[in-house]
Amino acid sequence: MNNARKPDIVIIGAGTGGTIVANRLSKKIGKKTNITVIDPIFKHVYQPGYLFVMIGREKPENLIKDGKKLISKKVKKVQDTAVKVDTQRQVVITENSGEFHYDYLVLASGSRIVPESLDWWDDSIHHFYNGESALKLYRALESFDGGKIVIGISDLPYKCPPAPIEAAFLIEDYFRRKKMRDKVEITYASPLNRAFSIETTNTVVEPLLEKRGIKLVKFFNVDEADTKERVLYSVEGEELEYDLLILVPPHRGQQYLIESGLSDKDGWVPVDRHTLQVEGHPNIYAIGDTTNLPISKAGSAAHHEAPVIANNIVRQIKNKPPKPDFHGHVQCFFVTKWGSSMFVDFDYDRPPKPGKSRKHWWWFKRIFKPFYFKLVLKGHV
Ligand SMILES: Cc1cc2nc3c(=O)[nH]c(=O)nc-3n(C[C@H](O)[C@H](O)[C@H](O)COP(=O)(O)OP(=O)(O)OC[C@H]3O[C@@H](n4cnc5c(N)ncnc54)[C@H](O)[C@@H]3O)c2cc1C
């Protein structure tokens, strides 16, 4: 790197991970570097709120803020889409704004949902992985006059592993409050040999599903849905009849990562699990959903990864080696009904303690949205 000029740092994506890294770097070395964030929309969405849109307790527009205003003024914002990374020339190529040179690059472009990749998927299948679909699902629940609701997972991995179970709990709660619980049969179809992937948390989740009358079907890996006959089939040869089907759609990393040779075939980027450097590229980091790390695709993972990446870039600029400081820390307020949550906190070596669902964790969940926009994204906590 030429020491006569300021180093160029480019961040692709202004979601949870990209925004925190940009703000942390700006505070630490904003004046000594050129920091650029590229994002096609700069509309920052608080995605956990989609679950509340789904039950009519939140409006999608209340979850969105202007992404440019959430990022330090010292950072250059380019509203465009990254279409390729040329690692030989160290440039990011965009759709309309030309090329951006980097000395250090952060891949923070999250994940995308690709229901269209399944030829049997159609509009009758519901999900809550964007504002529009969550609202459409709410309308369907509102007009549902009884019958079988099946909640399942079309493919792994997906964002926020507890989300479909939280959806089952919230929907059960919704119909109980509506005084028509007896008319609705709710089934949660898990691809695993248990309801929730982490054993310690599962010891709390499964009895709660039973207590709430939510039927659990294990080892149900979705094969396809016959949306005319309203039957969901599993690769294990089982079938579930439904009146309303809710499926987590398949997720992939972004296409430009596949085309740039930085990811596997599904778009997930291999990184060192402690330094977060992209394998084979010591000056490129990946954060959040983009990585292939064996932890939840969750905002809280990105939150804990961001300071490690920011520190390591500063260290590399000072000719020091990156530190292996990320240990897989993830936290989650796991909702079990409107008014109660569990707190799940774990890392690579430490499974979560099987804590009970409590009112006070619910209140943390409820106040987290303003806390997220004011403190987390700014890099204050
Ligand atoms: C229903 C639901 C509930 C959730 N609940 C929780 C929860 O309770 N707790 C939790 O921690 N997490 C939760 N999450 C997950 C969390 O929202 C994501 O894991 C988190 O936002 C990931 O951060 P990220 O920075 O990797 O990606 P994102 O925040 O998704 O940001 C990616 C950014 O990249 C941009 N981008 C995409 N492609 C390009 C491109 N080619 N060029 C430039 N920019 C691009 C996008 O516009 C976007 O701004 C939930 C998600 C959902 C859907």
The ligand as a Tripos MOL2 file, in Angstrom:
@<TRIPOS>MOLECULE
LIG
   53    58     1     0     0
SMALL
NO_CHARGES

@<TRIPOS>ATOM
      1 C1        -38.4610  -11.9030   10.5060 C.3       1 LIG1
      2 C2        -37.0660  -11.6380   10.9690 C.ar      1 LIG1
      3 C3        -36.8110  -11.5980   12.3220 C.ar      1 LIG1
      4 C4        -35.5070  -11.3570   12.7670 C.ar      1 LIG1
      5 N1        -35.2790  -11.2990   14.1140 N.ar      1 LIG1
      6 C5        -34.0260  -11.0820   14.5590 C.ar      1 LIG1
      7 C6        -33.7840  -10.9670   15.9610 C.ar      1 LIG1
      8 O1        -34.6890  -11.0510   16.7980 O.2       1 LIG1
      9 N2        -32.4930  -10.7660   16.3610 N.ar      1 LIG1
     10 C7        -31.4720  -10.6620   15.4660 C.ar      1 LIG1
     11 O2        -30.3210  -10.4780   15.8940 O.2       1 LIG1
     12 N3        -31.6750  -10.7610   14.1340 N.ar      1 LIG1
     13 C8        -32.9230  -10.9520   13.6660 C.ar      1 LIG1
     14 N4        -33.1550  -11.0220   12.3140 N.ar      1 LIG1
     15 C9        -32.0100  -11.0940   11.3640 C.3       1 LIG1
     16 C10       -31.3570   -9.7670   11.0890 C.3       1 LIG1
     17 O3        -32.2750   -8.7890   10.6880 O.3       1 LIG1
     18 C11       -30.2890   -9.9680   10.0050 C.3       1 LIG1
     19 O4        -29.5440  -11.1260   10.3140 O.3       1 LIG1
     20 C12       -29.3450   -8.7790    9.9440 C.3       1 LIG1
     21 O5        -30.0340   -7.6470    9.4590 O.3       1 LIG1
     22 C13       -28.1510   -9.1140    9.0550 C.3       1 LIG1
     23 O6        -27.3310   -7.9830    8.9170 O.3       1 LIG1
     24 P1        -26.4410   -7.8310    7.6160 P.3       1 LIG1
     25 O7        -25.6910   -6.5550    7.7840 O.co2     1 LIG1
     26 O8        -25.7030   -9.0740    7.3590 O.co2     1 LIG1
     27 O9        -27.4970   -7.6960    6.4130 O.3       1 LIG1
     28 P2        -28.6670   -6.6510    6.2070 P.3       1 LIG1
     29 O10       -28.9690   -5.9140    7.4510 O.co2     1 LIG1
     30 O11       -29.7760   -7.4000    5.5620 O.co2     1 LIG1
     31 O12       -28.0470   -5.6040    5.1710 O.3       1 LIG1
     32 C14       -27.6070   -5.9510    3.8930 C.3       1 LIG1
     33 C15       -27.4730   -4.6740    3.0750 C.3       1 LIG1
     34 O13       -26.7830   -4.9650    1.8670 O.3       1 LIG1
     35 C16       -27.3690   -4.2600    0.8060 C.3       1 LIG1
     36 N5        -27.0350   -4.9570   -0.4400 N.ar      1 LIG1
     37 C17       -27.5080   -6.1160   -0.9030 C.ar      1 LIG1
     38 N6        -26.9660   -6.4190   -2.0910 N.ar      1 LIG1
     39 C18       -26.0910   -5.4230   -2.3800 C.ar      1 LIG1
     40 C19       -25.2180   -5.1590   -3.4730 C.ar      1 LIG1
     41 N7        -25.1310   -5.9980   -4.5100 N.pl3     1 LIG1
     42 N8        -24.4960   -4.0120   -3.4460 N.ar      1 LIG1
     43 C20       -24.5530   -3.1440   -2.4040 C.ar      1 LIG1
     44 N9        -25.3600   -3.3710   -1.3240 N.ar      1 LIG1
     45 C21       -26.1280   -4.4780   -1.3350 C.ar      1 LIG1
     46 C22       -28.8540   -4.2580    1.1540 C.3       1 LIG1
     47 O14       -29.5350   -3.1960    0.4830 O.3       1 LIG1
     48 C23       -28.8270   -4.0640    2.6650 C.3       1 LIG1
     49 O15       -28.8700   -2.7020    3.0280 O.3       1 LIG1
     50 C24       -34.4540  -11.1930   11.8400 C.ar      1 LIG1
     51 C25       -34.7240  -11.1980   10.4610 C.ar      1 LIG1
     52 C26       -36.0230  -11.4170   10.0240 C.ar      1 LIG1
     53 C27       -36.3030  -11.4070    8.5500 C.3       1 LIG1
@<TRIPOS>BOND
     1     1     2 1
     2     2     3 ar
     3     2    52 ar
     4     3     4 ar
     5     4     5 ar
     6     4    50 ar
     7     5     6 ar
     8     6     7 ar
     9     6    13 1
    10     7     8 2
    11     7     9 ar
    12     9    10 ar
    13    10    11 2
    14    10    12 ar
    15    12    13 ar
    16    13    14 ar
    17    14    15 1
    18    14    50 ar
    19    15    16 1
    20    16    17 1
    21    16    18 1
    22    18    19 1
    23    18    20 1
    24    20    21 1
    25    20    22 1
    26    22    23 1
    27    23    24 1
    28    24    25 2
    29    24    26 1
    30    24    27 1
    31    27    28 1
    32    28    29 2
    33    28    30 1
    34    28    31 1
    35    31    32 1
    36    32    33 1
    37    33    34 1
    38    33    48 1
    39    34    35 1
    40    35    36 1
    41    35    46 1
    42    36    37 ar
    43    36    45 ar
    44    37    38 ar
    45    38    39 ar
    46    39    40 ar
    47    39    45 ar
    48    40    41 1
    49    40    42 ar
    50    42    43 ar
    51    43    44 ar
    52    44    45 ar
    53    46    47 1
    54    46    48 1
    55    48    49 1
    56    50    51 ar
    57    51    52 ar
    58    52    53 1
@<TRIPOS>SUBSTRUCTURE
     1 LIG1         1 GROUP 0 **** ****
